[in-house]
Amino acid sequence: MSRAELADARRKFRDSGLAFPPLPKELASSFRRFDRWHWGTRELDRMSMYFFEPFQSIWAQGVPDDYMAVSHGGHGANSYFLTYHLVYRPIAVMFQTGWGGAYGDADLDAIRFQRLCRLTAGLVDVAAGLRQAAKTPSGLAVIQCSEARSVRLFQVIDSSVGDEGTTGSDGSNEPDAPYDWAEQWLRGAGL
């Protein structure tokens, strides 16, 4: 990674009126640009990110090492999304929100993206605290949120093999609930 790539990505987001998504400091040294509007510490297929595939199919071979990826992609006149992935044990977050479509509201989309970034940053802080205190639980708190695809999921899985565990969903249209459940689980793991 060059510091220039990270600075360029931050500038691109800022100049586009967007918050820069959470990037834990431990991952920053491997951050790089893969393509136009596609960055991270691990290259993921942009179309897989765009189609917001469930974590079970993305991690069919097991949960990968910690990584972060963010991309903007889509097709047609209005089907464009910002998609973010983060594995930062003991959390994994995937979120997606519209942005860049011909009929979208760029300001409202930027607010939605910022909200998801803020919610994720809160979990990153809790996870970092657990890591520093050497209280990392064996499970992985997985959150998936996509407004366009009506996905709002919290699930705890065994991070070594990807087995499913506790699941939560309330059918809410707000992304806060899975984040709240994940934070409660993390705080319980840290006691």
BELCORTA-V486844 format. One record per pair of residues at least 24 apart in sequence whose ideal C-beta (glycine too) atoms are under 10 Angstrom apart, sorted by the first residue. I is the first residue (numbers start at 1). J is the second residue. D is the distance in Angstrom with one decimal. If there is no record, write none. Layout:
BEGIN
i:j:d
I:J:D
I:J:D
END
This chain:
BEGIN
i:j:d
1:27:9.7
1:28:7.5
1:29:5.7
1:30:5.6
1:31:5.0
1:32:5.0
1:33:9.2
1:41:8.1
2:31:9.2
2:32:7.8
2:33:9.2
3:28:9.1
3:29:9.4
3:31:9.3
4:33:9.5
5:31:6.5
5:32:5.3
5:33:5.0
5:34:10.0
5:39:7.4
6:31:5.0
6:32:8.4
6:33:9.0
6:39:8.3
8:33:7.0
8:39:8.9
9:33:6.7
9:37:9.4
9:38:9.9
9:39:4.9
9:40:9.4
9:70:8.1
10:39:9.9
12:36:9.5
12:37:7.6
12:39:8.7
12:72:9.6
13:37:9.8
13:39:9.5
13:70:8.7
13:72:9.9
13:82:9.3
13:110:9.6
13:113:9.1
13:117:9.6
16:72:9.0
16:82:9.7
16:99:8.4
16:100:8.8
16:106:8.5
16:110:7.9
16:113:9.9
17:99:9.6
17:106:6.8
17:107:7.3
17:109:9.2
17:110:4.9
17:111:9.7
17:113:9.4
17:114:9.4
18:72:9.4
18:82:7.4
18:99:7.4
18:106:9.3
18:109:8.7
18:110:5.4
18:111:10.0
18:113:5.7
18:114:7.3
18:117:8.6
19:110:7.7
19:111:9.4
19:113:6.3
19:114:4.2
19:115:8.9
19:116:8.9
19:117:4.5
19:118:7.5
19:121:9.1
20:70:8.8
20:114:9.9
20:117:7.5
21:68:7.5
21:69:9.6
21:70:5.2
21:82:8.3
21:84:4.9
21:85:9.6
21:86:7.9
21:93:9.5
21:95:8.8
21:113:8.0
21:114:9.7
21:116:8.2
21:117:5.1
21:120:7.1
21:121:8.5
22:68:7.6
22:70:9.7
22:84:8.3
22:86:6.6
22:88:8.4
22:93:8.3
22:116:9.7
22:117:6.2
22:118:8.9
22:119:9.5
22:120:4.9
22:121:4.6
22:122:9.1
22:123:8.4
22:124:4.9
22:125:9.1
23:68:5.5
23:70:8.8
23:86:8.3
23:88:9.5
23:121:9.8
23:124:8.8
24:66:7.6
24:68:7.3
24:86:7.8
24:88:5.1
24:91:10.0
24:121:9.8
24:124:5.7
24:125:9.7
24:127:8.0
24:128:6.7
24:131:9.1
25:124:9.8
25:128:8.4
26:66:7.2
26:88:7.9
26:128:8.5
26:131:8.4
27:65:9.9
27:66:6.3
27:67:6.9
27:68:5.3
27:86:8.5
27:87:9.5
27:88:7.3
28:68:9.0
30:66:9.7
30:67:8.3
30:68:9.0
31:68:7.3
31:69:9.9
31:70:9.9
34:69:8.4
34:71:8.2
35:71:8.0
35:73:9.4
36:71:9.5
36:72:8.4
36:73:9.7
37:70:8.5
37:71:6.1
37:72:3.8
37:73:7.2
37:80:9.8
37:82:8.5
37:100:8.9
38:69:7.9
38:70:7.7
38:71:4.3
38:72:7.5
38:73:7.6
38:83:9.7
39:68:8.5
39:69:7.3
39:70:5.6
39:71:7.5
39:72:9.9
40:67:6.6
40:68:5.2
40:69:3.2
40:70:6.1
40:71:7.9
40:84:9.1
40:85:7.5
40:86:9.2
41:65:9.2
41:66:7.9
41:67:4.8
41:68:5.1
41:69:7.2
41:86:9.5
41:87:9.7
42:66:8.8
42:67:3.6
42:68:7.6
42:69:5.9
42:85:8.4
42:87:8.6
43:67:9.3
43:69:7.3
43:71:9.8
44:69:4.8
44:70:9.7
44:71:7.6
44:83:9.0
44:85:6.5
45:69:9.9
45:71:9.4
46:71:5.1
46:72:8.8
46:73:4.8
46:74:9.8
46:83:8.4
47:71:9.5
47:73:7.0
47:74:9.8
47:75:9.3
48:73:10.0
48:83:9.2
48:85:9.8
49:73:6.8
49:81:8.4
49:82:9.6
49:83:4.2
49:84:8.6
49:85:6.9
49:94:8.5
49:96:8.0
50:74:6.1
50:75:8.1
50:79:8.6
50:80:8.6
50:81:6.1
50:83:6.3
50:96:8.2
51:81:9.5
51:83:9.2
51:96:9.6
51:149:8.7
52:81:7.7
52:83:6.6
52:94:7.2
52:95:9.1
52:96:5.2
52:144:7.6
52:145:9.6
52:146:4.9
52:148:8.2
52:149:5.3
52:151:6.7
53:94:9.1
53:144:9.9
54:94:8.9
54:142:9.8
54:144:7.2
54:151:8.3
54:153:8.5
55:85:9.0
55:87:9.4
55:92:6.7
55:94:6.5
55:140:9.3
55:142:5.6
55:143:9.6
55:144:6.5
55:153:8.7
55:155:8.2
55:157:8.0
55:162:8.1
56:142:9.6
56:155:9.6
56:157:8.8
56:162:6.9
56:164:7.9
58:85:8.1
58:92:9.9
58:94:8.2
58:162:9.9
59:87:8.6
59:92:8.5
59:140:9.6
59:142:9.3
59:157:8.8
59:159:9.4
59:161:10.0
59:162:5.5
60:162:7.7
61:162:8.4
62:158:9.9
62:159:8.4
62:160:7.1
62:161:6.2
62:162:5.6
63:87:6.4
63:89:8.4
63:92:7.1
63:140:6.1
63:142:9.0
63:157:7.5
63:158:8.9
63:159:4.8
63:160:7.6
63:161:8.4
63:162:5.9
64:92:9.7
65:89:9.0
66:91:9.8
66:92:9.3
67:92:9.7
68:93:9.4
68:124:9.8
69:94:9.5
70:95:9.9
70:117:9.9
71:96:9.9
72:99:6.7
72:100:6.2
73:100:9.2
74:98:8.8
74:99:9.1
74:100:7.0
74:101:7.1
76:101:8.4
76:102:8.5
77:101:6.9
77:102:4.2
77:103:7.1
78:102:5.1
78:103:4.7
78:104:6.5
79:104:9.9
79:148:8.3
80:104:7.7
80:109:9.3
80:148:10.0
81:109:9.4
81:113:9.8
81:146:7.8
81:147:9.4
81:148:6.6
81:149:9.1
82:109:8.0
82:110:9.4
82:112:9.2
82:113:5.6
82:116:8.9
82:117:9.8
83:146:8.2
84:113:8.5
84:116:7.3
84:117:7.8
84:120:7.4
84:145:9.7
85:144:9.8
86:120:6.7
86:123:8.9
86:124:7.5
86:127:9.5
86:143:9.4
87:140:7.7
87:142:9.1
87:159:8.7
88:120:9.5
88:123:8.5
88:124:6.1
88:127:5.6
88:128:8.0
88:131:8.4
88:140:9.9
89:127:7.2
89:130:8.9
89:131:7.4
89:136:6.0
89:137:8.8
89:138:9.5
89:139:9.6
89:140:6.5
89:141:9.5
89:159:6.5
90:123:9.6
90:126:9.2
90:127:5.8
90:130:6.3
90:131:8.1
90:135:9.2
90:136:5.2
90:137:5.1
90:138:8.2
90:139:6.7
90:140:5.8
90:141:6.0
90:156:9.1
90:159:7.4
90:182:9.4
90:185:8.8
90:186:6.6
90:189:6.8
90:190:9.5
91:120:8.5
91:123:5.2
91:124:7.3
91:126:8.0
91:127:4.8
91:128:9.9
91:130:9.3
91:140:7.1
91:141:5.0
91:142:7.8
91:143:7.3
91:179:9.9
91:182:6.5
91:183:9.5
91:185:9.4
91:186:7.1
92:123:9.9
92:127:10.0
92:140:5.4
92:141:7.1
92:142:4.6
92:143:7.2
92:144:8.8
92:155:9.4
92:157:8.3
92:159:8.1
92:182:9.4
93:119:8.6
93:120:5.1
93:123:6.7
93:124:8.4
93:127:9.8
93:141:8.8
93:142:7.8
93:143:4.8
93:144:7.9
93:145:8.1
93:178:9.1
93:179:8.5
93:182:8.2
94:120:9.9
94:142:7.9
94:143:7.1
94:144:4.7
94:145:7.5
94:146:8.0
94:151:8.7
94:153:9.1
95:119:8.4
95:120:7.0
95:143:7.4
95:144:7.3
95:145:4.5
95:146:6.8
95:147:9.1
95:151:9.2
95:152:9.8
95:175:7.1
95:178:9.5
95:179:9.6
96:144:8.6
96:145:7.3
96:146:4.0
96:147:7.6
96:148:6.8
96:149:7.0
96:151:8.1
97:145:8.3
97:146:7.6
97:147:5.9
97:148:7.6
97:175:8.9
98:146:9.4
98:147:7.1
98:148:5.7
101:148:9.8
109:147:9.8
112:147:7.0
112:175:8.5
115:174:9.5
115:175:7.2
115:176:8.6
115:179:10.0
116:143:9.8
116:145:6.6
116:146:9.9
116:147:9.3
116:175:6.1
116:176:10.0
116:179:8.8
118:179:9.6
119:143:8.6
119:145:8.5
119:175:6.5
119:176:6.8
119:178:8.9
119:179:4.4
119:180:9.0
119:182:9.3
119:183:9.1
120:145:9.5
120:175:9.8
120:179:7.7
120:182:9.8
122:179:7.2
122:180:10.0
122:182:9.6
122:183:6.9
123:179:6.5
123:182:5.8
123:183:6.3
123:186:7.0
125:183:9.9
126:182:8.6
126:183:6.1
126:185:9.9
126:186:4.8
126:187:6.8
126:189:9.5
126:190:7.6
127:182:9.4
127:183:9.9
127:186:6.6
127:189:9.9
127:190:9.6
129:186:8.8
129:187:9.6
129:190:7.0
130:186:6.5
130:187:9.1
130:189:6.7
130:190:5.1
133:190:6.9
135:186:9.6
135:189:6.7
135:190:5.0
135:191:8.5
136:186:9.8
136:189:7.9
136:190:9.1
137:185:8.2
137:186:7.8
137:188:8.8
137:189:3.9
137:190:8.3
138:189:9.2
139:163:9.5
139:165:6.1
139:166:8.2
139:185:8.0
139:189:7.8
140:165:9.0
141:165:9.7
141:166:9.1
141:178:9.2
141:179:9.8
141:181:8.2
141:182:4.3
141:183:8.6
141:184:9.6
141:185:5.3
141:186:6.1
141:189:8.5
142:167:9.4
142:178:8.9
142:182:8.2
143:168:9.8
143:175:8.5
143:177:9.8
143:178:4.6
143:179:6.3
143:181:8.3
143:182:5.4
143:183:10.0
144:175:9.9
144:178:7.5
145:174:9.4
145:175:4.3
145:176:9.4
145:177:9.4
145:178:6.2
145:179:8.1
146:175:9.1
147:173:7.5
147:174:9.5
147:175:7.5
151:175:9.7
151:178:9.5
152:176:9.2
152:177:6.5
152:178:5.5
152:179:9.6
153:177:9.8
153:178:6.0
153:181:9.7
154:178:3.8
154:179:7.9
154:180:8.5
154:181:4.2
154:182:5.5
154:183:9.9
154:184:9.5
154:185:7.9
155:181:9.3
155:182:9.3
156:181:9.2
156:182:8.6
156:185:6.2
156:189:9.5
END
